[in-house]
Amino acid sequence: MAVLEPGATSWTAILDAVRLGPADDATAVTASQLRGVIEQLIAAGQWQPGGPDIVIVMDAGYDVTRLAWVLRDLPVELVGRVRSDRVMRLPKPPRVHDRPAAPHHAKSPLPVVEEGGRVGV
């Protein structure tokens, strides 16, 4: 995890690094890591109640939607690149055929508008 310096600069500083084990849930570890750093920033006075949210920018390898849900109680905004194979909708529900079919009637002739605006058949 790195922090960007404010202003027009590209300097960064490493805040924290965690090595994942084979059985670790990367999103859970990331959420815990982010929560710890954010709580440290708040304790250090770097964020005050009423101030703008802390913006966290992530690459496509992170599950940004799950992280946003897990960190919803913190003053953060998560911005992340979405993977190209991410699905943003639920599957289409199955089609239900329980409505009765419309009756098939012979079509009635169209109404004829006579002179003077009267409608006849």
All heavy atoms as an XYZ file, in Angstrom:
909
protein
N       0.846     -1.146      0.000
C       0.000      0.000      0.000
C       0.906      1.228      0.000
O       1.869      1.287      0.745
C      -0.879     -0.012      1.253
C      -1.839      1.133      1.306
S      -2.873      1.142      2.783
C      -3.507     -0.489      2.838
N       0.586      2.170     -0.871
C       1.390      3.384     -0.995
C       0.476      4.600     -0.896
O      -0.720      4.519     -1.151
C       2.128      3.401     -2.326
N       1.060      5.722     -0.531
C       0.322      6.978     -0.459
C       0.912      7.935     -1.483
O       2.115      7.947     -1.725
C       0.385      7.585      0.963
C       1.803      7.948      1.345
C      -0.513      8.795      1.079
N       0.023      8.683     -2.149
C       0.467      9.696     -3.102
C       0.608     11.023     -2.379
O      -0.226     11.383     -1.552
C      -0.552      9.843     -4.237
C      -0.819      8.597     -5.067
C      -1.928      8.863     -6.060
C       0.443      8.149     -5.776
N       1.639     11.747     -2.708
C       1.818     13.078     -2.142
C       0.785     14.030     -2.744
O       0.405     13.880     -3.902
C       3.230     13.592     -2.448
C       4.328     12.787     -1.787
C       4.381     12.980     -0.287
O       4.026     14.077      0.191
O       4.781     12.032      0.402
N       0.309     15.010     -1.976
C      -0.642     15.961     -2.555
C       0.042     16.884     -3.560
O       1.252     17.085     -3.502
C      -1.143     16.742     -1.336
C      -0.072     16.601     -0.314
C       0.595     15.279     -0.574
N      -0.735     17.427     -4.474
C      -0.204     18.370     -5.444
C       0.259     17.685     -6.715
O       0.024     16.507     -6.945
N       0.959     18.458     -7.536
C       1.399     17.985     -8.858
C       2.745     17.286     -8.734
O       3.789     17.827     -9.085
C       1.481     19.162     -9.814
N       2.717     16.077     -8.215
C       3.939     15.293     -8.068
C       3.606     13.818     -8.259
O       2.466     13.409     -8.105
C       4.587     15.512     -6.682
O       5.767     14.722     -6.600
C       3.651     15.130     -5.565
N       4.589     13.037     -8.583
C       4.360     11.604     -8.727
C       5.049     10.819     -7.612
O       5.168      9.607     -7.690
C       4.866     11.137    -10.092
O       6.254     11.390    -10.192
N       5.506     11.496     -6.571
C       6.177     10.828     -5.468
C       5.182     10.012     -4.664
O       4.058     10.418     -4.430
C       6.862     11.840     -4.550
C       8.090     12.412     -5.167
C       8.181     13.571     -5.880
C       9.390     11.845     -5.164
N       9.457     13.768     -6.316
C      10.232     12.714     -5.878
C       9.938     10.686     -4.618
C      11.585     12.452     -6.070
C      11.272     10.435     -4.798
C      12.089     11.319     -5.520
N       5.611      8.828     -4.242
C       4.794      7.975     -3.396
C       5.613      7.519     -2.199
O       6.848      7.590     -2.206
C       4.306      6.718     -4.153
O       5.436      5.966     -4.562
C       3.462      7.096     -5.349
N       4.898      7.068     -1.165
C       5.563      6.517      0.012
C       4.857      5.216      0.383
O       3.628      5.157      0.397
C       5.495      7.509      1.170
N       5.629      4.187      0.663
C       5.050      2.908      1.044
C       4.538      3.008      2.474
O       5.270      3.392      3.384
C       6.094      1.773      0.925
C       6.631      1.674     -0.495
C       5.498      0.451      1.385
C       5.591      1.346     -1.533
N       3.262      2.656      2.676
C       2.673      2.667      4.015
C       2.685      1.294      4.658
O       2.907      1.161      5.851
C       1.215      3.152      3.953
C       0.978      4.614      3.637
C      -0.518      4.900      3.600
C       1.647      5.491      4.675
N       2.393      0.268      3.867
C       2.251     -1.069      4.433
C       2.411     -2.100      3.320
O       2.086     -1.832      2.168
C       0.865     -1.196      5.077
C       0.738     -2.409      5.975
O       1.768     -2.970      6.394
O      -0.400     -2.808      6.266
N       2.898     -3.266      3.677
C       3.019     -4.368      2.723
C       2.690     -5.659      3.456
O       3.087     -5.850      4.605
C       4.431     -4.433      2.148
N       1.934     -6.530      2.805
C       1.536     -7.810      3.395
C       1.780     -8.905      2.367
O       1.406     -8.761      1.202
C       0.031     -7.789      3.787
C      -0.414     -9.151      4.278
C      -0.237     -6.729      4.831
N       2.396     -9.988      2.792
C       2.602    -11.139      1.908
C       1.448    -12.107      2.157
O       1.173    -12.476      3.285
C       3.927    -11.815      2.191
C       4.201    -12.990      1.252
C       5.563    -13.601      1.516
N       6.640    -12.656      1.297
C       7.261    -12.474      0.128
N       6.872    -13.139     -0.933
N       8.251    -11.612      0.024
N       0.777    -12.511      1.062
C      -0.349    -13.431      1.165
C       0.133    -14.869      1.178
O       1.038    -15.233      0.433
C      -1.310    -13.247     -0.017
C      -2.027    -11.901     -0.103
C      -2.845    -11.832     -1.384
C      -2.912    -11.689      1.105
N      -0.516    -15.680      2.010
C      -0.248    -17.109      2.016
C      -1.168    -17.805      1.026
O      -2.130    -17.208      0.527
N      -0.918    -19.076      0.749
C      -1.732    -19.781     -0.242
C      -3.197    -19.911      0.153
O      -4.067    -19.998     -0.706
C      -1.070    -21.152     -0.365
C      -0.043    -21.225      0.697
C       0.158    -19.879      1.276
N      -3.511    -19.925      1.429
C      -4.897    -20.093      1.879
C      -5.574    -18.763      2.215
O      -6.740    -18.757      2.615
C      -4.940    -21.014      3.091
N      -4.871    -17.659      2.049
C      -5.432    -16.354      2.417
C      -6.472    -15.880      1.410
O      -6.330    -16.094      0.204
C      -4.324    -15.298      2.513
C      -3.432    -15.509      3.720
O      -3.875    -16.170      4.678
O      -2.288    -15.018      3.698
N      -7.498    -15.212      1.922
C      -8.491    -14.539      1.081
C      -7.954    -13.135      0.823
O      -7.870    -12.312      1.742
C      -9.836    -14.489      1.811
C     -10.916    -13.757      1.056
O     -10.638    -13.208     -0.044
O     -12.052    -13.714      1.555
N      -7.546    -12.867     -0.412
C      -6.886    -11.598     -0.738
C      -7.764    -10.397     -0.390
O      -7.257     -9.382      0.106
C      -6.518    -11.567     -2.218
N      -9.069    -10.489     -0.607
C      -9.944     -9.356     -0.318
C     -10.059     -9.130      1.181
O     -10.049     -7.986      1.646
C     -11.326     -9.570     -0.948
O     -11.149     -9.773     -2.353
C     -12.224     -8.374     -0.737
N     -10.163    -10.192      1.967
C     -10.247    -10.051      3.428
C      -8.956     -9.459      3.991
O      -8.993     -8.585      4.862
C     -10.552    -11.396      4.064
N      -7.809     -9.920      3.481
C      -6.521     -9.382      3.932
C      -6.408     -7.908      3.551
O      -5.979     -7.074      4.352
C      -5.353    -10.210      3.349
C      -4.017     -9.543      3.626
C      -5.375    -11.624      3.916
N      -6.820     -7.565      2.325
C      -6.763     -6.175      1.868
C      -7.675     -5.295      2.710
O      -7.294     -4.184      3.097
C      -7.156     -6.081      0.386
O      -6.282     -6.909     -0.379
C      -7.074     -4.656     -0.116
N      -8.878     -5.772      3.018
C      -9.813     -4.998      3.842
C      -9.228     -4.746      5.221
O      -9.313     -3.622      5.749
C     -11.144     -5.722      3.942
N      -8.635     -5.759      5.804
C      -8.021     -5.601      7.126
C      -6.857     -4.612      7.069
O      -6.706     -3.751      7.945
C      -7.537     -6.966      7.619
O      -6.839     -6.839      8.819
N      -6.060     -4.710      6.023
C      -4.920     -3.812      5.850
C      -5.398     -2.370      5.670
O      -4.886     -1.453      6.314
C      -4.111     -4.269      4.637
C      -2.883     -3.451      4.352
C      -2.183     -3.906      3.074
O      -2.800     -4.557      2.224
N      -0.923     -3.565      2.945
N      -6.390     -2.165      4.811
C      -6.912     -0.816      4.589
C      -7.541     -0.245      5.863
O      -7.342      0.922      6.199
C      -7.940     -0.820      3.454
C      -7.378     -0.989      2.052
C      -8.509     -1.209      1.049
C      -6.541      0.210      1.668
N      -8.315     -1.082      6.554
C      -8.955     -0.626      7.792
C      -7.900     -0.160      8.797
O      -8.035      0.888      9.423
C      -9.812     -1.741      8.374
C     -10.570     -1.343      9.631
C     -11.509     -2.430     10.093
N     -12.561     -2.690      9.139
C     -13.653     -1.946      8.996
N     -13.819     -0.878      9.758
N     -14.564     -2.263      8.108
N      -6.821     -0.938      8.943
C      -5.764     -0.563      9.876
C      -5.105      0.758      9.516
O      -4.890      1.618     10.380
N      -4.792      0.946      8.245
C      -4.144      2.191      7.817
C      -5.090      3.377      7.983
O      -4.688      4.449      8.452
C      -3.641      2.066      6.359
C      -3.207      3.410      5.806
C      -2.492      1.076      6.298
N      -6.357      3.195      7.630
C      -7.327      4.294      7.756
C      -7.512      4.671      9.220
O      -7.560      5.860      9.568
C      -8.658      3.910      7.084
C      -8.450      3.824      5.580
C      -9.757      4.910      7.425
C      -9.546      3.097      4.843
N      -7.598      3.678     10.094
C      -7.733      3.969     11.521
C      -6.501      4.696     12.054
O      -6.605      5.584     12.899
C      -8.010      2.680     12.298
C      -9.417      2.159     12.043
C      -9.679      0.772     12.623
O      -8.709      0.117     13.102
O     -10.840      0.332     12.569
N      -5.309      4.345     11.545
C      -4.093      5.056     11.945
C      -4.112      6.502     11.457
O      -3.704      7.416     12.183
C      -2.858      4.345     11.396
C      -2.555      3.029     12.068
C      -1.395      2.304     11.396
O      -0.791      2.807     10.445
N      -1.082      1.113     11.892
N      -4.591      6.719     10.222
C      -4.692      8.085      9.701
C      -5.655      8.928     10.529
O      -5.383     10.094     10.828
C      -5.141      8.065      8.237
C      -4.131      7.553      7.215
C      -4.787      7.406      5.854
C      -2.935      8.481      7.148
N      -6.772      8.340     10.914
C      -7.756      9.059     11.735
C      -7.170      9.355     13.110
O      -7.287     10.481     13.615
C      -9.063      8.247     11.840
C      -9.744      8.180     10.470
C      -9.996      8.851     12.880
C     -10.909      7.221     10.399
N      -6.506      8.367     13.724
C      -5.905      8.562     15.047
C      -4.805      9.622     15.014
O      -4.616     10.357     15.988
C      -5.343      7.238     15.563
N      -4.104      9.722     13.884
C      -3.020     10.712     13.753
C      -3.548     12.100     13.411
O      -2.774     13.045     13.282
C      -2.030     10.254     12.692
N      -4.875     12.228     13.239
C      -5.450     13.533     12.924
C      -5.379     13.900     11.459
O      -5.617     15.057     11.096
N      -5.059     12.941     10.596
C      -4.982     13.224      9.167
C      -6.359     13.299      8.513
O      -6.476     13.732      7.378
C      -4.137     12.162      8.465
C      -2.698     12.161      8.907
C      -1.998     13.452      8.522
O      -2.133     13.944      7.412
N      -1.256     14.015      9.453
N      -7.380     12.834      9.209
C      -8.766     12.970      8.744
C      -9.608     13.396      9.932
O      -9.466     12.852     11.034
C      -9.300     11.660      8.176
C     -10.698     11.814      7.649
C     -11.050     12.250      6.412
C     -11.915     11.577      8.349
N     -12.416     12.300      6.290
C     -12.979     11.889      7.481
C     -12.232     11.142      9.629
C     -14.321     11.765      7.847
C     -13.562     11.021      9.993
C     -14.584     11.335      9.095
N     -10.463     14.376      9.730
C     -11.346     14.885     10.775
C     -12.794     14.650     10.372
O     -13.119     14.710      9.178
C     -11.124     16.401     10.962
C      -9.718     16.787     11.370
C      -9.381     16.321     12.780
O     -10.226     16.268     13.651
N      -8.115     15.963     12.987
N     -13.697     14.400     11.330
C     -15.120     14.260     10.986
C     -15.612     15.497     10.238
O     -15.276     16.625     10.598
C     -15.804     14.125     12.344
C     -14.735     13.573     13.246
C     -13.450     14.188     12.753
N     -16.365     15.269      9.189
C     -16.844     16.361      8.349
C     -15.921     16.664      7.183
O     -16.293     17.393      6.270
N     -14.725     16.114      7.205
C     -13.779     16.329      6.114
C     -14.129     15.452      4.927
O     -14.977     14.560      5.019
N     -13.483     15.688      3.792
C     -13.755     14.847      2.619
C     -13.302     13.411      2.882
O     -12.387     13.161      3.669
C     -12.932     15.496      1.505
C     -11.880     16.277      2.205
C     -12.462     16.694      3.527
N     -13.962     12.476      2.215
C     -13.598     11.071      2.362
C     -12.178     10.828      1.856
O     -11.674     11.542      0.989
C     -14.559     10.185      1.569
C     -15.922     10.077      2.227
O     -16.052     10.441      3.416
O     -16.857      9.627      1.554
N     -11.558      9.803      2.398
C     -10.235      9.371      1.950
C     -10.442      8.588      0.655
O     -11.255      7.665      0.608
C      -9.564      8.495      3.013
C      -9.395      9.285      4.319
C      -8.234      7.945      2.517
C      -9.050      8.427      5.515
N      -9.739      8.960     -0.392
C      -9.886      8.297     -1.688
C      -8.830      7.200     -1.797
O      -7.634      7.453     -1.632
C      -9.749      9.287     -2.861
C      -9.850      8.564     -4.193
C     -10.810     10.371     -2.757
N      -9.292      5.975     -2.069
C      -8.402      4.834     -2.239
C      -8.524      4.389     -3.691
O      -9.613      4.079     -4.169
C      -8.786      3.687     -1.289
C      -8.657      4.161      0.167
C      -7.922      2.464     -1.553
C      -9.186      3.171      1.174
N      -7.397      4.369     -4.399
C      -7.365      3.998     -5.812
C      -6.725      2.624     -5.926
O      -5.659      2.380     -5.347
C      -6.570      5.035     -6.636
C      -6.548      4.663     -8.100
C      -7.163      6.425     -6.440
N      -7.400      1.728     -6.682
C      -6.934      0.344     -6.788
C      -6.846     -0.093     -8.239
O      -7.552      0.409     -9.097
C      -7.905     -0.588     -6.077
C      -8.128     -0.231     -4.662
S      -9.307     -1.361     -3.955
C      -8.828     -1.214     -2.274
N      -6.025     -1.099     -8.454
C      -5.907     -1.696     -9.776
C      -6.995     -2.755     -9.947
O      -7.747     -3.063     -9.026
C      -4.522     -2.315     -9.933
C      -4.148     -2.568    -11.384
O      -4.916     -2.138    -12.270
O      -3.102     -3.188    -11.636
N      -7.072     -3.340    -11.128
C      -8.139     -4.280    -11.471
C      -8.058     -5.600    -10.711
O      -9.021     -6.344    -10.692
C      -8.120     -4.557    -12.974
N      -6.962     -5.914    -10.069
C      -6.835     -7.175     -9.364
C      -7.609     -7.242     -8.061
O      -7.732     -8.305     -7.467
N      -8.139     -6.120     -7.594
C      -8.869     -6.080     -6.322
C     -10.364     -6.158     -6.569
O     -10.872     -5.651     -7.564
C      -8.550     -4.789     -5.569
C      -7.116     -4.708     -5.116
C      -6.158     -4.076     -5.899
C      -6.714     -5.279     -3.916
C      -4.837     -4.008     -5.493
C      -5.394     -5.215     -3.500
C      -4.465     -4.575     -4.295
O      -3.159     -4.511     -3.893
N     -11.082     -6.765     -5.636
C     -12.537     -6.843     -5.709
C     -13.092     -5.571     -5.072
O     -13.447     -5.539     -3.890
C     -13.042     -8.093     -4.992
C     -14.514     -8.337     -5.188
O     -15.198     -7.451     -5.753
O     -15.001     -9.404     -4.780
N     -13.170     -4.509     -5.860
C     -13.535     -3.186     -5.342
C     -14.950     -3.170     -4.783
O     -15.211     -2.547     -3.757
C     -13.367     -2.112     -6.445
C     -13.730     -0.737     -5.914
C     -11.946     -2.108     -6.952
N     -15.867     -3.877     -5.424
C     -17.247     -3.858     -4.933
C     -17.351     -4.528     -3.566
O     -18.043     -4.029     -2.685
C     -18.189     -4.550     -5.937
O     -17.680     -5.844     -6.259
C     -18.315     -3.741     -7.206
N     -16.665     -5.638     -3.372
C     -16.692     -6.300     -2.055
C     -15.983     -5.454     -1.014
O     -16.451     -5.326      0.123
C     -16.049     -7.689     -2.157
C     -16.097     -8.455     -0.861
C     -15.629     -9.885     -1.030
N     -15.295    -10.468      0.255
C     -14.377    -11.397      0.424
N     -13.714    -11.868     -0.600
N     -14.127    -11.867      1.624
N     -14.864     -4.850     -1.380
C     -14.149     -3.997     -0.433
C     -14.999     -2.790     -0.028
O     -15.001     -2.389      1.133
C     -12.821     -3.535     -1.034
C     -11.713     -4.585     -1.050
C     -10.551     -4.115     -1.915
C     -11.255     -4.906      0.358
N     -15.723     -2.219     -0.987
C     -16.591     -1.080     -0.665
C     -17.647     -1.492      0.349
O     -17.981     -0.726      1.261
C     -17.242     -0.541     -1.936
N     -18.171     -2.700      0.221
C     -19.180     -3.187      1.162
C     -18.561     -3.426      2.542
O     -19.115     -3.025      3.563
C     -19.821     -4.465      0.622
C     -20.777     -5.088      1.577
C     -20.582     -6.203      2.319
C     -22.089     -4.617      1.914
N     -21.678     -6.461      3.087
C     -22.621     -5.499      2.863
C     -22.850     -3.528      1.492
C     -23.881     -5.338      3.403
C     -24.114     -3.376      2.033
C     -24.619     -4.262      2.973
N     -17.391     -4.048      2.574
C     -16.753     -4.369      3.851
C     -16.308     -3.094      4.580
O     -16.373     -3.029      5.806
C     -15.556     -5.323      3.613
C     -14.747     -5.534      4.871
C     -16.041     -6.654      3.071
N     -15.892     -2.078      3.837
C     -15.379     -0.837      4.444
C     -16.415      0.282      4.473
O     -16.066      1.445      4.639
C     -14.133     -0.382      3.683
C     -12.969     -1.376      3.653
C     -11.855     -0.863      2.758
C     -12.467     -1.664      5.054
N     -17.695     -0.046      4.330
C     -18.749      0.970      4.222
C     -18.881      1.838      5.473
O     -19.439      2.919      5.411
C     -20.084      0.306      3.888
C     -20.632     -0.580      4.981
C     -21.845     -1.380      4.500
N     -22.365     -2.243      5.528
C     -21.888     -3.435      5.841
N     -20.848     -3.914      5.182
N     -22.433     -4.164      6.799
N     -18.355      1.390      6.623
C     -18.458      2.173      7.854
C     -17.318      3.177      8.018
O     -17.295      3.931      8.981
C     -18.499      1.236      9.062
C     -17.252      0.370      9.170
O     -16.744     -0.077      8.117
O     -16.787      0.138     10.301
N     -16.385      3.202      7.082
C     -15.243      4.115      7.151
C     -15.424      5.280      6.178
O     -16.136      5.148      5.178
C     -13.951      3.370      6.812
C     -13.539      2.282      7.794
C     -12.317      1.544      7.266
C     -13.250      2.870      9.163
N     -14.774      6.408      6.439
C     -14.895      7.567      5.541
C     -13.999      7.428      4.310
O     -13.020      8.154      4.153
C     -14.456      8.733      6.434
C     -13.443      8.117      7.351
C     -13.967      6.721      7.623
N     -14.321      6.469      3.457
C     -13.495      6.216      2.280
C     -14.350      6.161      1.021
O     -15.531      5.847      1.065
C     -12.706      4.889      2.397
C     -11.731      4.928      3.538
C     -13.626      3.703      2.512
N     -13.714      6.486     -0.085
C     -14.270      6.272     -1.418
C     -13.276      5.380     -2.142
O     -12.094      5.703     -2.213
C     -14.429      7.583     -2.179
C     -15.546      8.454     -1.669
C     -15.727      9.685     -2.520
O     -15.572      9.598     -3.761
O     -16.004     10.728     -1.940
N     -13.771      4.267     -2.660
C     -12.902      3.354     -3.391
C     -13.075      3.574     -4.881
O     -14.198      3.618     -5.381
C     -13.242      1.905     -3.044
C     -13.060      1.512     -1.580
C     -13.489      0.080     -1.360
C     -11.622      1.692     -1.156
N     -11.958      3.714     -5.560
C     -11.954      3.876     -7.011
C     -11.060      2.779     -7.550
O      -9.927      2.631     -7.111
C     -11.398      5.261     -7.419
C     -11.380      5.400     -8.926
C     -12.186      6.369     -6.758
N     -11.598      2.001     -8.484
C     -10.789      0.913     -9.004
C     -11.113      0.610    -10.440
O     -12.224      0.845    -10.907
N     -10.117      0.106    -11.129
C     -10.326     -0.369    -12.483
C     -11.090     -1.667    -12.395
O     -10.792     -2.520    -11.568
C      -8.974     -0.614    -13.142
C      -8.784      0.148    -14.389
C      -7.426      0.001    -14.997
N      -6.566     -1.034    -14.480
C      -5.805     -1.797    -15.248
N      -5.821     -1.668    -16.544
N      -5.013     -2.697    -14.723
N     -12.092     -1.835    -13.229
C     -12.905     -3.038    -13.204
C     -12.337     -4.029    -14.212
O     -11.999     -3.659    -15.335
C     -14.375     -2.691    -13.534
C     -15.230     -3.941    -13.544
C     -14.915     -1.694    -12.528
N     -12.257     -5.278    -13.806
C     -11.755     -6.317    -14.706
C     -12.663     -6.442    -15.917
O     -13.868     -6.236    -15.836
C     -11.700     -7.657    -13.981
C     -10.678     -7.688    -12.892
C     -10.759     -8.948    -12.086
N     -11.138    -10.110    -12.878
C     -10.818    -11.348    -12.579
N     -10.118    -11.593    -11.510
N     -11.221    -12.350    -13.332
N     -12.097     -6.822    -17.030
C     -12.874     -6.900    -18.261
C     -13.887     -8.039    -18.240
O     -14.861     -8.012    -18.994
C     -11.950     -7.061    -19.466
O     -11.230     -8.272    -19.350
N     -13.705     -9.026    -17.368
C     -14.654    -10.135    -17.310
C     -15.664     -9.989    -16.165
O     -16.398    -10.911    -15.862
C     -13.918    -11.471    -17.193
C     -13.112    -11.580    -15.907
O     -12.909    -10.551    -15.226
O     -12.670    -12.696    -15.587
N     -15.721     -8.820    -15.546
C     -16.656     -8.581    -14.434
C     -18.070     -8.460    -14.966
O     -18.327     -7.742    -15.931
C     -16.258     -7.297    -13.702
C     -17.138     -6.900    -12.577
C     -16.915     -7.789    -11.398
N     -17.811     -7.363    -10.327
C     -17.758     -7.838     -9.128
N     -16.862     -8.741     -8.826
N     -18.588     -7.435     -8.218
N     -19.004     -9.150    -14.336
C     -20.411     -9.099    -14.732
C     -21.126     -8.163    -13.774
O     -21.057     -8.330    -12.568
C     -21.042    -10.510    -14.697
C     -22.512    -10.442    -15.021
C     -20.310    -11.425    -15.658
N     -21.828     -7.163    -14.316
C     -22.474     -6.152    -13.482
C     -23.981     -6.342    -13.353
O     -24.673     -5.453    -12.940
C     -22.210     -4.763    -14.066
C     -20.772     -4.398    -14.069
S     -20.157     -4.360    -12.402
C     -19.055     -3.029    -12.492
N     -24.478     -7.490    -13.748
C     -25.909     -7.710    -13.648
C     -26.147     -9.159    -13.264
O     -25.296    -10.022    -13.435
C     -26.611     -7.401    -14.962
C     -26.141     -8.278    -16.105
C     -26.906     -8.009    -17.376
N     -26.336     -8.709    -18.491
C     -26.467    -10.003    -18.728
N     -27.164    -10.750    -17.926
N     -25.910    -10.563    -19.780
N     -27.348     -9.408    -12.763
C     -27.740    -10.771    -12.439
C     -28.138    -11.494    -13.717
O     -28.511    -10.859    -14.700
C     -28.919    -10.748    -11.463
C     -28.635    -10.127    -10.103
C     -29.920    -10.022     -9.299
C     -27.617    -10.951     -9.344
N     -28.125    -12.811    -13.699
C     -28.578    -13.537    -14.887
C     -30.046    -13.230    -15.173
O     -30.823    -12.924    -14.266
C     -28.406    -15.006    -14.509
C     -27.550    -15.021    -13.304
C     -27.652    -13.685    -12.654
N     -30.411    -13.317    -16.422
C     -31.789    -13.067    -16.827
C     -32.692    -14.108    -16.173
O     -32.406    -15.303    -16.226
C     -31.891    -13.156    -18.350
C     -33.232    -12.797    -18.898
C     -33.193    -12.844    -20.414
C     -34.549    -12.539    -20.988
N     -34.524    -12.604    -22.453
N     -33.789    -13.668    -15.525
C     -34.664    -14.645    -14.874
C     -35.357    -15.511    -15.916
O     -35.552    -15.099    -17.055
C     -35.675    -13.771    -14.121
C     -35.645    -12.466    -14.789
C     -34.272    -12.309    -15.368
N     -35.753    -16.727    -15.521
C     -36.429    -17.592    -16.485
C     -37.770    -16.995    -16.898
O     -38.428    -16.310    -16.117
C     -36.628    -18.909    -15.726
C     -36.504    -18.546    -14.298
C     -35.623    -17.339    -14.216
N     -38.140    -17.255    -18.117
C     -39.390    -16.726    -18.645
C     -40.563    -17.503    -18.048
O     -40.530    -18.723    -17.964
C     -39.397    -16.862    -20.158
C     -40.426    -16.051    -20.821
C     -40.167    -15.996    -22.279
N     -40.997    -14.952    -22.829
C     -40.995    -14.598    -24.063
N     -40.181    -15.186    -24.900
N     -41.780    -13.648    -24.495
N     -41.586    -16.791    -17.602
C     -42.752    -17.409    -16.992
C     -43.892    -17.383    -17.999
O     -44.212    -16.347    -18.557
C     -43.155    -16.652    -15.700
C     -44.372    -17.289    -15.074
C     -41.991    -16.623    -14.732
N     -44.518    -18.536    -18.210
C     -45.596    -18.655    -19.191
C     -46.927    -18.956    -18.506
O     -47.725    -19.737    -18.997
C     -45.295    -19.760    -20.206
C     -44.070    -19.493    -21.010
N     -44.032    -18.546    -22.006
C     -42.829    -20.017    -20.957
C     -42.831    -18.514    -22.538
N     -42.070    -19.396    -21.912
N     -47.187    -18.362    -17.363
C     -48.417    -18.687    -16.652
C     -49.577    -17.743    -16.983
O     -50.677    -17.927    -16.494
C     -48.185    -18.704    -15.145
C     -47.709    -17.363    -14.615
O     -47.366    -16.484    -15.429
O     -47.678    -17.203    -13.388
N     -49.362    -16.741    -17.800
C     -50.458    -15.851    -18.198
C     -51.246    -16.500    -19.329
O     -50.667    -17.083    -20.238
C     -49.918    -14.497    -18.665
C     -49.395    -13.663    -17.518
C     -49.030    -12.289    -17.991
N     -47.679    -12.384    -18.577
C     -47.173    -11.515    -19.410
N     -47.846    -10.478    -19.802
N     -45.955    -11.666    -19.867
N     -52.574    -16.374    -19.276
C     -53.351    -16.938    -20.387
C     -53.069    -16.167    -21.670
O     -52.821    -14.964    -21.652
C     -54.799    -16.769    -19.943
C     -54.767    -15.708    -18.899
C     -53.404    -15.748    -18.273
N     -53.112    -16.887    -22.740
C     -52.867    -16.263    -24.038
C     -54.019    -15.332    -24.387
O     -55.162    -15.549    -23.984
C     -52.721    -17.327    -25.104
N     -53.717    -14.287    -25.109
C     -54.760    -13.349    -25.548
C     -55.678    -14.060    -26.535
O     -55.222    -14.856    -27.360
C     -54.122    -12.132    -26.191
N     -56.986    -13.826    -26.449
C     -57.909    -14.485    -27.384
C     -57.650    -14.007    -28.808
O     -57.321    -12.852    -29.045
C     -59.289    -14.059    -26.890
C     -59.056    -12.832    -26.087
C     -57.666    -12.929    -25.537
N     -57.797    -14.919    -29.729
C     -57.602    -14.599    -31.138
C     -58.971    -14.325    -31.753
O     -59.743    -15.240    -32.040
C     -56.907    -15.750    -31.864
C     -55.528    -16.003    -31.349
N     -54.478    -15.179    -31.635
C     -55.030    -16.956    -30.529
C     -53.387    -15.615    -31.039
N     -53.696    -16.695    -30.353
N     -59.303    -13.080    -31.898
C     -60.569    -12.670    -32.504
C     -60.295    -12.131    -33.890
O     -59.207    -11.628    -34.175
C     -61.253    -11.566    -31.670
C     -61.638    -12.023    -30.296
N     -62.632    -12.924    -30.066
C     -61.144    -11.698    -29.068
C     -62.759    -13.131    -28.761
N     -61.850    -12.398    -28.135
N     -61.295    -12.217    -34.690
C     -61.175    -11.598    -36.009
C     -61.035    -10.101    -35.809
O     -61.679     -9.514    -34.958
C     -62.402    -11.918    -36.854
N     -60.175     -9.489    -36.564
C     -59.973     -8.049    -36.424
C     -61.217     -7.306    -36.887
O     -61.794     -7.609    -37.917
C     -58.765     -7.602    -37.241
C     -57.466     -8.123    -36.687
C     -56.306     -7.542    -37.439
C     -55.003     -8.012    -36.841
N     -53.878     -7.459    -37.522
N     -61.611     -6.334    -36.093
C     -62.740     -5.503    -36.503
C     -62.220     -4.450    -37.463
O     -61.052     -4.064    -37.405
C     -63.385     -4.854    -35.283
O     -62.427     -4.075    -34.597
N     -63.083     -3.984    -38.357
C     -62.615     -2.972    -39.312
C     -62.241     -1.684    -38.584
O     -62.751     -1.382    -37.516
C     -63.818     -2.769    -40.230
C     -64.988     -3.253    -39.449
C     -64.472     -4.308    -38.510
N     -61.335     -0.955    -39.170
C     -60.926      0.322    -38.591
C     -62.073      1.318    -38.688
O     -62.861      1.292    -39.636
C     -59.706      0.867    -39.340
C     -58.429      0.033    -39.215
C     -57.353      0.635    -40.111
C     -57.960      0.001    -37.783
N     -62.212      2.192    -37.703
C     -63.252      3.190    -37.773
C     -62.996      4.153    -38.951
O     -61.859      4.442    -39.274
C     -63.174      3.935    -36.443
C     -61.848      3.583    -35.872
C     -61.411      2.307    -36.488
N     -64.062      4.587    -39.537
C     -63.973      5.489    -40.674
C     -64.438      6.855    -40.208
O     -65.494      6.997    -39.596
C     -64.874      5.000    -41.838
C     -64.817      5.976    -43.001
C     -64.445      3.618    -42.277
N     -63.643      7.875    -40.484
C     -64.010      9.236    -40.113
C     -64.730      9.840    -41.317
O     -64.189      9.954    -42.405
C     -62.784     10.072    -39.742
C     -63.190     11.495    -39.405
C     -62.015      9.428    -38.596
N     -66.018     10.172    -41.118
C     -66.822     10.740    -42.172
C     -66.650     12.251    -42.187
O     -66.070     12.830    -41.275
C     -68.284     10.369    -41.949
C     -68.514      8.862    -41.985
C     -69.949      8.490    -41.652
O     -70.736      9.408    -41.337
O     -70.251      7.302    -41.688
N     -67.165     12.859    -43.206
C     -67.108     14.320    -43.292
C     -67.808     14.903    -42.073
O     -68.820     14.385    -41.616
C     -67.787     14.796    -44.562
C     -66.963     14.509    -45.792
C     -67.611     15.113    -47.028
O     -68.193     16.186    -46.949
O     -67.491     14.467    -48.077
N     -67.301     15.954    -41.551
C     -67.875     16.608    -40.377
C     -67.328     16.030    -39.090
O     -67.745     16.421    -37.998
N     -66.380     15.057    -39.154
C     -65.753     14.526    -37.969
C     -66.465     13.385    -37.301
O     -66.055     12.902    -36.272
N     -67.620     12.911    -37.883
C     -68.325     11.776    -37.286
C     -67.552     10.490    -37.566
O     -67.006     10.292    -38.635
C     -69.725     11.666    -37.874
C     -70.610     12.810    -37.431
C     -71.987     12.713    -37.946
N     -72.398     11.308    -38.208
C     -73.555     10.970    -38.717
N     -74.428     11.895    -39.045
N     -73.855      9.710    -38.915
N     -67.555      9.619    -36.565
C     -66.858      8.337    -36.701
C     -67.894      7.276    -36.973
O     -68.888      7.130    -36.261
C     -66.065      8.005    -35.431
C     -65.399      6.642    -35.573
C     -65.033      9.076    -35.128
N     -67.676      6.490    -37.997
C     -68.569      5.373    -38.333
C     -67.768      4.122    -38.525
O     -66.544      4.112    -38.469
N     -68.472      3.008    -38.732
C     -67.793      1.725    -38.908
C     -67.890      1.274    -40.339
O     -68.808      1.401    -41.029
C     -68.379      0.662    -37.967
C     -67.676     -0.663    -38.167
C     -68.246      1.110    -36.523
